[in-house]
Amino acid sequence: MNAPQPTPVHLEEEIQWRALLAAAPGTPDGTHSPLHALYGPLRDAHQQPSFAIGHLAQSLDGRIATVSGVSRWLSGNEDLLHTHRMRALADAVLVGASTVLHDDPQLTVRLCPGTHPVRVVLDPRRRLDGSQRVFHDGVAPTLLLVGDGLARPGEHFGNAEVVPLPCRPDIGLDPLEVRRSLARRGLRWLFVEGGGVTVSRFLAAGALDRLQLTVAPVILGSGRPSIVLPEITDLCHSLRPRTRRFLMGEDVMIECDFRG
């Protein structure tokens, strides 16, 4: 697929976005725009002691990438802009090592007004070699979370601070402990941007307050699955969150609220 071009943002929409960012959580921003309908409740989550929301873009058949890990560009321009807006709302944006390895993302805010979040990379076994942009571009503060015993006190990996955390054989770094560790640093609003394994582990651990799934009108027929959770034997054990739905160009974004 061709890379999506930046979505033109009308001046009025940019004004609305700036007003939403500037308004204190829990107070109106003076607009009743679609932007406020989508992002107002998420901005207001800054009032909570801790908040985490995941996001994945997937095909109609629930795939987020090919077998080899190619995921660009599954969703469209509007979802790309949405991702940057979510970063602008967040204290920290978090991804797993595989996402950094395959996509080499910048994880910064470039398509809308806003401040870069702290970038957090989970690499419990220290597989990354440090050549990826997040470790040396110096654009935003970066944390590399690794298994305890794999870091020296005060160690840095390029420009990233290395943070050791307890590591479990079954799930790697405990998502709840990750949230607690980041909250102690003042990073209370967490955007878990990918990939599928990382988001699934956060969801399985009960470490996500909300999850956004952007569904693109594409069928891959093979590839890496979106959400994978422990097997259930009866539908009564399935997750039944409250949902909101938003059109994003040709895509549909469904937001699941697990605390509502």
C-alpha positions in Angstrom: 0.0 0.0 0.0 1.1 3.6 -0.6 2.0 5.7 2.3 -1.0 7.9 3.3 -0.5 11.6 2.8 -1.1 14.0 5.7 -4.8 14.8 6.0 -5.5 18.4 5.3 -6.7 20.0 8.6 -9.0 23.0 8.1 -8.2 26.1 10.2 -11.5 25.8 12.1 -10.7 22.2 13.1 -7.2 23.2 14.2 -8.7 26.0 16.3 -11.0 23.5 17.9 -8.1 21.1 18.6 -6.0 23.9 20.2 -9.0 24.9 22.4 -9.5 21.3 23.5 -5.9 21.0 24.5 -5.9 24.3 26.3 -9.0 23.7 28.4 -8.5 22.3 31.8 -9.8 18.7 32.3 -13.4 18.6 33.3 -14.2 22.1 31.9 -15.8 22.8 28.5 -13.6 24.1 25.7 -16.3 26.3 24.2 -17.1 24.0 21.3 -19.5 21.2 20.5 -17.5 19.8 17.7 -16.9 16.2 16.7 -13.4 16.6 18.1 -14.8 17.4 21.5 -17.2 14.4 21.3 -14.3 12.1 20.7 -11.4 13.6 22.6 -13.1 15.5 25.4 -13.7 12.5 27.6 -10.1 11.3 26.9 -8.6 14.7 27.8 -10.7 14.6 31.0 -9.1 11.3 32.0 -6.1 13.4 33.2 -8.2 13.9 36.4 -7.8 10.2 37.2 -4.9 8.9 39.3 -3.9 6.6 36.4 -5.3 6.0 32.9 -4.3 3.7 30.1 -5.8 3.3 26.6 -4.7 1.0 23.8 -5.0 1.5 20.1 -4.6 -0.9 17.1 -5.5 -0.7 13.5 -6.8 -3.9 12.0 -8.2 -5.4 8.9 -11.8 -6.7 8.6 -10.6 -10.2 9.4 -8.7 -9.0 12.5 -5.1 -8.8 11.2 -2.7 -6.0 12.1 0.2 -7.0 9.8 1.4 -9.5 7.4 3.2 -12.6 8.7 6.5 -10.8 8.2 5.3 -7.9 10.2 4.5 -5.3 7.5 1.7 -3.1 8.8 2.2 0.2 6.8 -0.3 1.4 5.8 -3.2 -0.6 6.9 -5.5 2.2 8.1 -6.0 5.6 6.4 -5.0 9.2 6.8 -7.6 10.0 9.4 -6.5 7.2 11.7 -2.9 8.4 11.4 -3.9 11.9 12.4 -6.0 10.4 15.2 -2.9 8.5 16.5 -0.9 11.8 16.6 -3.7 13.5 18.5 -3.7 10.6 21.0 0.0 11.1 21.5 -0.6 14.8 22.1 -3.1 13.9 24.9 -0.8 11.4 26.5 1.9 11.7 29.2 3.6 8.7 27.7 3.3 6.5 24.6 4.2 2.9 24.9 5.2 0.2 22.4 6.7 -3.2 22.4 10.1 -4.2 21.1 8.7 -5.8 18.0 6.9 -2.6 16.9 10.2 -0.7 17.2 12.1 -3.4 15.4 9.6 -3.6 12.4 8.3 -0.1 12.1 11.1 2.1 13.6 8.4 4.6 14.7 9.2 8.1 16.0 6.3 8.2 18.4 6.2 12.0 18.3 3.4 14.6 17.6 3.9 15.9 14.1 0.5 16.1 12.4 -1.3 18.3 14.9 -0.5 20.8 17.6 0.7 19.3 20.9 3.6 18.3 23.0 5.6 15.1 22.4 4.9 12.4 25.1 7.6 10.5 26.8 8.4 7.5 24.7 8.4 4.1 26.5 9.7 0.9 24.9 9.2 -2.5 26.4 12.1 -4.8 25.7 12.2 -7.4 28.5 14.9 -9.5 26.9 16.9 -6.6 25.4 16.6 -7.6 21.8 16.9 -4.2 20.3 20.4 -3.1 19.1 20.0 0.7 19.6 20.0 1.6 15.9 16.3 2.7 16.0 15.4 6.3 15.9 13.8 6.5 19.4 17.1 5.8 21.0 19.2 8.5 19.3 17.1 11.2 17.7 16.9 13.2 21.0 13.4 14.6 20.0 11.6 13.4 23.2 12.5 11.8 26.5 12.7 8.0 26.1 12.6 5.1 28.6 13.7 1.5 27.8 12.0 -0.9 30.2 13.9 -4.2 30.5 13.9 -7.3 32.7 15.6 -6.9 36.1 19.2 -8.1 35.9 19.6 -6.8 32.4 20.6 -3.2 33.3 23.3 -1.5 35.2 22.4 1.3 37.7 22.0 4.6 35.9 22.5 3.0 32.5 21.5 4.7 29.3 20.9 3.1 25.9 21.7 5.9 23.5 19.6 8.8 24.7 17.1 6.5 26.5 17.1 5.8 30.2 17.1 2.1 31.0 14.6 1.0 33.7 14.8 -2.5 35.0 11.5 -4.1 36.2 10.5 -7.6 37.4 10.1 -9.9 34.5 7.8 -13.0 34.4 8.5 -16.0 32.1 4.9 -16.1 30.9 4.1 -12.4 30.1 7.5 -10.6 30.4 7.1 -7.3 32.1 4.0 -7.1 34.2 1.7 -4.5 32.6 0.3 -3.4 36.0 3.8 -2.9 37.4 4.7 -1.0 34.2 1.7 1.4 34.9 2.7 1.8 38.5 6.4 2.5 37.6 5.4 5.1 35.1 2.8 6.7 37.4 5.6 7.1 40.0 7.4 9.3 37.4 4.3 11.4 36.9 3.4 9.6 33.7 -0.2 8.8 34.6 -2.0 9.0 31.2 -0.6 6.2 29.1 -1.2 5.5 25.4 -0.4 1.9 24.5 0.1 2.2 20.7 1.2 -1.4 19.9 1.8 -3.9 18.8 -0.8 -6.6 19.1 1.1 -8.7 21.6 1.7 -5.8 23.9 -1.9 -4.5 23.7 -3.2 -8.0 24.3 -1.0 -8.5 27.4 -2.2 -5.2 28.8 -5.8 -6.1 28.1 -5.4 -9.6 29.6 -3.9 -8.2 32.8 -6.7 -5.7 33.3 -4.3 -2.9 32.7 -6.3 -1.0 30.0 -9.1 1.3 30.9 -10.1 1.7 27.2 -9.1 0.1 23.9 -9.5 1.6 20.4 -9.8 -0.7 17.4 -9.7 1.0 14.0 -11.1 -1.3 11.4 -9.9 -0.7 7.8 -12.0 -2.1 4.8 -9.2 -4.6 3.9 -9.1 -8.4 4.1 -5.6 -9.8 4.5 -6.5 -13.5 4.8 -3.4 -14.2 6.7 -0.9 -12.4 9.0 -0.6 -11.3 12.6 -3.7 -11.3 14.7 -5.0 -8.2 16.5 -6.1 -9.2 20.0 -5.2 -12.6 21.4 -6.4 -13.5 24.9 -6.5 -16.7 26.9 -9.0 -19.2 25.5 -12.5 -19.2 26.8 -15.1 -22.1 26.6 -18.3 -20.1 26.9 -19.4 -16.7 25.6 -20.4 -15.7 29.1 -16.6 -15.3 29.7 -16.1 -12.8 26.9 -15.4 -9.1 27.5 -18.5 -6.9 27.0 -17.3 -3.3 27.2 -19.4 -0.2 26.6 -18.5 1.2 23.2 -18.3 4.4 21.1 -18.0 4.4 17.3 -16.5 7.0 15.1 -16.1 7.2 11.3 -12.5 8.0 10.2 -12.6 8.3 6.5 -13.2 4.8 5.1 -12.2 3.3 8.5 -14.4 2.8 11.6 -12.9 3.3 15.0 -14.6 1.4 17.9 -13.6 2.5 21.4 -14.1 0.0 24.2 -14.6 1.3 27.8 -13.8 -1.4 30.4 -14.4 0.8 33.4 -17.8 2.3 32.3 
